[in-house]
Amino acid sequence: MTGGGRARAATASGRRGAVLAVGLMSGTSADGVDAALVRIRPGRDGRPRVTTLAAATTPYDAALRARLLALPHVDALALAALSFTLAERFSRATLALLRRAGVAPSRVAFVASHGHTAAHAPARRGAGATLQIGEPAVVAERTGLRVVADFRPRDVAAGGEGAPLVPFADRLLLGRPGRVVACQNVGGIANVTALGPGPDDLVAFDTGPGNMAIDLAAAAATGGRVRYDAGGAIAAAGRVDEGLLAALLAHPYLRRRPPKSTGRELFGAPFVAPLLARARTARARRDLVATLTAFTARSIADAYRRFLRPVDECFVSGGGAHNRTLLRHLAEALPGTRVRTSAAAGVDPDAKEAVAFALLGWAHLAGLENTVPAATGARRPVVAGAVWPGSPGTLRRT
């Protein structure tokens, strides 16, 4: 999990008891904030064991979602205001989850917040940059809890892409000794962590488009009545345009070797707008939803063939885990691979990334390196994140 004497010493001297923590995640689809209440305790081998006690998604209202979808093309004042507004939503989501679970905030050790990515320009040649919003100081003030946040910049400073960070948790949650397991998240962007067959074998990167292009096309196909294609129903009613699909699969990002990461800048509105301009009828727009759904599935499968060993099992999480048409395309594109949602491995598909950031926060507070250079391309692993104190005192134990 980590390297170096410092990490081993922290494992030995830290986390002797279980702690409760809340993980928060706001993804590139801008659907809402995912919150997960977890219990983290050390195992006999020094690796943490995680139990999800409660999880919930708080949807964003249309006005806030529109502000998030305008990123990164906003001015500094609008960005600052949005950061504080979003933090208020994070705070409410945290406290609502604790009320629902019947857990007093005084029992919670910390909140770990990914925030919401406002801009992501990963390193190619020279310096990279990344920015997550959802002001942690506001969350600390509103909840009274210690907040660990701002995880990505330290990895970028160490020469990495700042993403993906979830592989740190994937290894702990979904690894299967002797098998090659693909932990495939399909949020706004799709990203994979491939584990095994050896305990130290790990490859992780953003495979490319996830739900964001599908969501935009689904909204256009329904005159704005829906924000996403529930269950893949629109895609199932449409026809895949094989010519367009082939053209989309020629996108240069898909051929780039890992480590690599991407975001809304590459597969968001500027990517979809010219496709919508050519799809003028209702039927053509349904067909576009179908084609983009197939594109997401095929781009994932093609990434496996290009960059991974043959995959035994694929566990899908994120919003895409609910898209039956996407899962069908993915299974068809991966003969010989068992494709299931992460629920089959005991991990809530909607909460996995929130749980992952709770683990990242736990590691930060333990002084453990919580990044994976094989995934991000950094020169070395780092202790990513920063802390905003809440109420005085040390970590609360359950």
HELIX and SHEET records of a PDB file:
HELIX    1   1 GLY A    5  SER A   13  1                                   9    
HELIX    2   2 ALA A   62  LEU A   69  1                                   8    
HELIX    3   3 ALA A   76  ALA A  101  1                                  26    
HELIX    4   4 PRO A  105  ARG A  107  5                                   3    
HELIX    5   5 PRO A  136  THR A  143  1                                   8    
HELIX    6   6 ARG A  152  ALA A  157  1                                   6    
HELIX    7   7 PRO A  167  LEU A  174  1                                   8    
HELIX    8   8 MET A  212  ALA A  221  1                                  10    
HELIX    9   9 ALA A  230  GLY A  232  5                                   3    
HELIX   10  10 ALA A  233  ALA A  237  1                                   5    
HELIX   11  11 GLU A  242  LEU A  248  1                                   7    
HELIX   12  12 PRO A  252  ARG A  255  1                                   4    
HELIX   13  13 ARG A  264  PHE A  267  1                                   4    
HELIX   14  14 ALA A  269  ARG A  278  1                                  10    
HELIX   15  15 ALA A  282  PHE A  307  1                                  26    
HELIX   16  16 GLY A  319  HIS A  322  5                                   4    
HELIX   17  17 ARG A  324  ALA A  333  1                                  10    
HELIX   18  18 SER A  342  ALA A  345  5                                   4    
HELIX   19  19 LYS A  352  LEU A  365  1                                  14    
HELIX   20  20 PRO A  373  THR A  376  1                                   4    
SHEET    1   A 5 PRO A  48  PRO A  59  0                                        
SHEET    2   A 5 GLY A  32  PRO A  42 -1                                        
SHEET    3   A 5 VAL A  19  SER A  26 -1                                        
SHEET    4   A 5 VAL A 108  ALA A 121  1                                        
SHEET    5   A 5 ALA A 129  ILE A 133 -1                                        
SHEET    1   B 6 PRO A  48  PRO A  59  0                                        
SHEET    2   B 6 GLY A  32  PRO A  42 -1                                        
SHEET    3   B 6 VAL A  19  SER A  26 -1                                        
SHEET    4   B 6 VAL A 108  ALA A 121  1                                        
SHEET    5   B 6 VAL A 147  ALA A 149  1                                        
SHEET    6   B 6 ALA A 386  TRP A 388 -1                                        
SHEET    1   C 5 LEU A 202  PRO A 209  0                                        
SHEET    2   C 5 ILE A 189  LEU A 195 -1                                        
SHEET    3   C 5 VAL A 181  VAL A 186 -1                                        
SHEET    4   C 5 GLU A 313  SER A 317  1                                        
SHEET    5   C 5 ARG A 338  THR A 341  1                                        
END                                                                             
